[in-house]
Amino acid sequence: MPDEEVVTERIVAPGAEDLERAAEAALRPRRLAEFVGQRVVREQLELVLHAALGRGRAPDHVLLSGPPGLGKTTLAMIIAAELGTSVRVTSGPAIQHAGDLAAVLSSLEEGEVLFIDEIHRLARPAEELLYVAMEDFRVDVVVGKGAGANAIGLALPPFTVVGATTRAGLLPAPLRDRFGFTGHLDFYDEGELQQVLSRSAGLLGVELHGDAAVEIARRSRGTPRIANRLLRRVRDWAQVRGDGTLDLAAARAALLVYEVDEIGLDRLDRSVLTALCERFAGGPVGLTTLAVAVGEEPETVETVAEPYLVREGLMGRTPRGRVATPRAWAHLGLRPPAGTSDVLFG
């Protein structure tokens, strides 16, 4: 009997990162009136958008800067919604050639919003093309090769670029100057994070007790993205191991399981602090050596753990390397060696 051909279909489950993005998108506010926090930026942006709508023109290009997770992407989506138009989304690392950007720009419709995340990572040729497109609403398309190549100017309809960056200092001045409005997003206080958590709990269809909201907000590093992530983890714990109630006991138990301590430090943060204090006597120690000690890449330690540790006064950066502060020793329950303050501040 001849072998029968077996046809199979492989179904690939969405990755954890895709699920996290989908969950974050579901909790994002859709309008400026729903956006919590960033009062100054919100008010300034409202004036810019309403004035442009009143004139019947596309608003100035907008640059949003600040640490990750504070709402830059959300504000870009809100800008498009407030203008009643659509948004094209791309990122600096995705545009490595001027031709990539030219293809995006030439497909824009009048009044559309072009959101470029991590705009500081645009390739130099694409940056130069973007200068002209933002200022003159045209793009030069090169036809042909070699000596016979010819540049043809293509007019673009008015549009609005919304750029987001976590490192505004890396933007070249010519690009930065072409943004008519620049908004810097700051970390949230605990009261604002509690408002974010209450709104998100309503969207998730769960009842969040006030004391649990306070506990989660206190451990969220001043960042709404982290607050929403922790809220979902507390909900999971309450569903699986609790009685479904998101109270203070459930919040503390869940955050213990997910290794988020009382001031928001996670496993990586504590590993860095522990290595710095126990293996290197509080420092100073070089970044690469510290990264090897915790089994991570230097860039991971520098960009993921270090900013929060420095902001919380747990780590210091000196010309000779990273050092632990007295607060770091106290948080770990360790006694600092004599002269720690002199190493840090001397």
C-alpha positions in Angstrom: 0.0 0.0 0.0 1.6 3.3 -1.1 2.5 5.8 1.6 -0.1 8.4 2.1 1.0 12.0 2.2 0.4 13.6 5.5 -0.4 17.2 5.5 0.3 19.1 8.7 -0.3 22.6 9.7 1.9 24.3 12.3 0.2 26.9 14.5 2.7 29.2 16.1 1.6 30.7 19.4 2.2 34.4 19.9 5.4 35.1 21.8 5.4 36.6 25.3 6.6 39.9 23.9 3.7 40.1 21.5 1.2 39.3 24.3 2.7 42.0 26.5 2.4 44.5 23.7 -1.2 43.6 23.0 -2.0 43.9 26.7 -0.3 47.3 27.0 -2.1 48.6 23.9 -5.5 47.6 25.3 -4.8 49.8 28.4 -3.6 52.9 26.5 -5.8 56.0 26.7 -7.3 57.1 23.4 -7.7 60.8 24.1 -5.8 63.6 25.9 -8.6 63.9 28.4 -8.0 60.2 29.4 -4.2 60.6 29.7 -3.1 60.6 33.3 -0.1 62.6 34.4 2.3 64.8 32.5 0.1 67.9 33.1 2.4 70.4 31.5 3.1 68.4 28.4 -0.5 67.5 28.0 -1.7 71.1 28.3 1.0 72.4 25.8 0.2 69.6 23.3 -3.5 70.3 23.6 -2.9 74.0 22.6 -0.7 72.9 19.6 -3.3 70.5 18.3 -6.4 72.6 18.8 -4.8 75.6 17.2 -3.8 73.5 14.2 -7.3 72.2 13.9 -8.7 75.7 14.1 -6.5 76.8 11.2 -7.3 73.7 9.2 -3.6 72.8 8.9 -1.3 70.1 10.0 0.3 70.9 13.3 4.1 71.4 13.8 6.3 68.3 14.1 6.4 67.0 17.7 9.4 65.5 19.5 8.7 63.5 22.7 11.6 62.6 24.9 12.0 60.8 28.2 12.7 57.4 29.8 11.0 54.3 28.5 7.4 53.5 29.6 6.1 57.0 30.3 3.7 57.3 27.4 5.6 58.6 24.3 4.0 56.0 22.0 0.6 56.5 23.6 0.8 60.3 23.0 1.7 59.7 19.4 -1.5 57.6 18.9 -3.5 60.2 20.8 -2.2 63.0 18.5 -3.5 61.1 15.5 -6.8 60.5 17.2 -7.2 64.2 18.2 -6.5 65.2 14.7 -8.9 62.7 13.3 -6.3 61.1 11.1 -4.3 57.8 10.8 -0.8 57.1 12.0 2.1 55.3 10.3 4.4 53.7 12.8 8.1 52.9 12.2 11.4 53.2 14.2 14.9 54.5 13.7 16.6 51.1 13.6 14.1 49.9 10.9 15.2 52.7 8.6 18.8 52.0 7.6 18.7 53.6 4.1 17.4 56.8 2.7 15.4 54.7 0.2 13.5 53.1 3.1 12.4 56.5 4.4 11.6 57.8 1.0 9.2 54.9 0.4 7.4 55.7 3.7 7.3 59.4 3.0 6.0 59.1 -0.5 3.1 56.9 0.6 1.8 59.4 3.3 -1.5 61.1 2.8 -2.4 64.6 3.6 -2.6 65.3 7.3 -1.3 61.9 8.3 0.9 61.4 11.3 4.3 59.6 10.9 5.5 58.2 14.2 9.2 57.4 14.4 10.2 55.6 17.6 13.8 55.8 18.7 14.4 58.5 16.2 17.9 59.1 17.5 18.9 55.8 15.9 18.1 56.9 12.3 20.9 56.3 9.8 22.7 59.5 8.7 21.5 59.4 5.1 17.9 59.0 6.3 18.3 61.9 8.7 19.4 64.2 5.9 16.4 63.1 3.8 14.1 63.7 6.7 15.4 67.3 7.2 14.1 68.3 3.7 10.8 66.4 4.0 10.0 68.0 7.4 10.8 71.5 6.3 9.9 71.7 2.6 7.5 68.7 2.3 9.4 67.2 -0.6 11.7 64.3 -1.1 14.4 63.8 -3.7 14.2 60.5 -5.5 17.3 59.4 -7.4 16.6 57.8 -10.8 19.4 55.9 -12.5 22.9 55.0 -11.4 26.4 56.4 -11.9 27.0 59.5 -14.1 23.5 59.2 -15.5 21.8 59.4 -12.1 19.2 62.2 -11.8 17.5 63.5 -8.7 13.8 64.2 -9.1 12.0 66.3 -6.5 8.7 64.7 -5.3 6.2 67.0 -3.5 4.7 65.6 -0.4 1.3 66.5 1.2 1.5 68.3 4.6 2.0 65.7 7.4 3.2 65.7 11.0 6.2 63.8 12.2 6.1 62.6 15.8 9.5 61.5 17.0 10.1 59.6 20.3 13.5 59.3 21.9 15.0 58.2 25.2 18.2 60.0 24.4 17.5 63.4 23.1 21.1 64.4 23.4 22.0 62.1 20.6 19.7 63.9 18.1 21.7 66.1 15.8 20.9 69.8 16.1 19.5 70.2 12.5 17.0 67.5 13.1 16.1 68.6 16.6 15.5 72.2 15.4 12.9 71.1 12.9 10.5 70.1 15.6 8.1 72.9 16.4 7.2 71.4 19.8 9.3 69.4 22.1 7.8 67.7 25.2 9.9 66.0 27.9 8.1 63.3 29.9 9.0 63.0 33.6 8.5 60.1 36.0 5.1 59.8 37.7 4.5 60.2 41.4 2.7 57.6 43.4 -0.7 59.4 43.3 -0.6 59.6 39.5 0.3 55.9 39.3 -2.6 55.0 41.5 -4.9 56.8 39.0 -3.4 54.8 36.2 -3.9 51.6 38.1 -7.5 52.3 38.9 -8.3 53.1 35.3 -6.5 50.0 34.1 -8.2 47.8 36.7 -11.6 49.0 35.4 -10.6 48.1 31.8 -9.4 44.7 32.9 -12.7 44.1 34.8 -11.1 43.6 38.2 -11.7 45.3 41.5 -8.5 46.8 42.9 -8.5 47.7 46.5 -7.0 51.1 47.4 -4.3 49.8 49.6 -3.2 47.3 46.9 -3.0 50.2 44.4 -0.8 52.1 46.8 1.5 49.1 47.2 1.8 48.5 43.4 2.4 52.2 42.7 5.1 52.3 45.3 7.0 49.5 43.5 6.5 50.7 39.9 9.6 52.9 39.6 7.4 55.9 38.6 6.6 54.2 35.3 3.0 53.5 34.1 4.1 50.6 31.9 5.6 48.9 34.9 2.6 49.7 37.0 0.3 48.1 34.5 2.5 45.1 34.1 2.6 44.5 37.9 -1.2 44.9 38.0 -1.6 42.1 35.5 0.7 39.9 37.5 -1.2 40.6 40.7 -4.4 39.8 38.9 -2.9 36.5 37.7 -1.9 35.5 41.3 -5.3 36.4 42.7 -7.0 34.3 40.0 -4.8 31.2 40.4 -3.7 31.2 44.1 -6.1 33.6 45.7 -9.8 34.2 45.8 -9.8 36.7 42.9 -9.6 39.7 45.2 -6.9 42.2 44.4 -6.2 43.4 48.0 -3.0 44.3 49.8 -2.2 40.7 50.8 -2.6 39.5 47.2 -0.4 42.4 45.9 2.4 41.6 48.4 2.2 37.9 47.8 2.2 38.3 44.0 5.1 40.8 44.0 7.1 38.4 46.2 6.6 35.6 43.7 7.8 37.9 40.8 10.8 39.1 42.9 9.8 42.8 43.0 10.9 44.2 46.4 9.6 47.1 48.5 11.3 49.8 46.5 10.7 48.2 43.1 14.1 46.4 42.7 13.9 43.2 40.6 16.2 40.3 40.4 18.7 42.0 38.1 18.9 45.1 40.3 19.5 43.2 43.4 22.1 41.0 41.7 24.0 44.1 40.6 23.9 45.6 44.1 24.8 42.4 45.8 27.8 41.8 43.5 28.9 45.4 44.0 28.7 45.2 47.8 29.7 41.6 48.5 32.2 40.8 45.8 33.8 44.2 45.3 33.4 45.7 48.8 31.2 48.5 47.4 33.5 49.5 44.5 34.7 51.3 42.6 34.4 48.6 39.9 34.3 48.9 36.1 31.0 48.3 34.2 32.4 45.3 32.3 33.7 43.6 35.4 30.3 44.2 37.2 28.4 42.8 34.2 30.5 39.6 34.1 29.9 39.2 37.8 26.1 39.1 37.3 26.2 37.2 34.1 24.8 39.9 31.9 25.9 42.1 29.0 27.4 45.5 30.0 24.8 47.3 27.9 22.0 45.5 29.9 23.4 46.6 33.2 24.0 50.1 32.0 20.6 50.7 30.3 18.3 48.4 32.4 19.5 48.3 36.0 21.8 51.3 36.4 19.5 54.2 35.7 17.0 53.3 38.4 19.8 52.4 40.9 21.4 55.8 40.4 18.1 57.6 40.5 17.2 56.0 43.8 20.6 56.8 45.3 21.7 53.2 45.6 24.6 53.4 43.2 27.0 56.1 42.2 29.1 56.6 39.1 32.7 57.9 39.6 35.6 58.3 37.2 37.1 55.0 38.6 33.8 53.0 38.3 30.5 52.1 40.0 30.2 52.4 43.8 27.5 51.4 46.2 26.1 54.1 48.4 25.3 53.8 52.1 21.6 53.4 51.2 22.5 50.3 49.1 24.2 48.7 52.0 21.3 49.5 54.3 18.7 48.1 51.8 20.6 44.8 51.5 21.0 44.6 55.3 24.8 44.8 55.1 27.3 46.9 57.0 29.4 49.1 54.7 33.2 49.0 55.2 34.9 52.1 56.7 35.5 54.9 54.2 32.6 54.1 51.9 31.4 57.7 51.9 35.0 58.9 51.2 35.2 56.6 48.2 31.9 57.9 46.8 32.1 61.6 47.6 35.8 62.2 48.1 
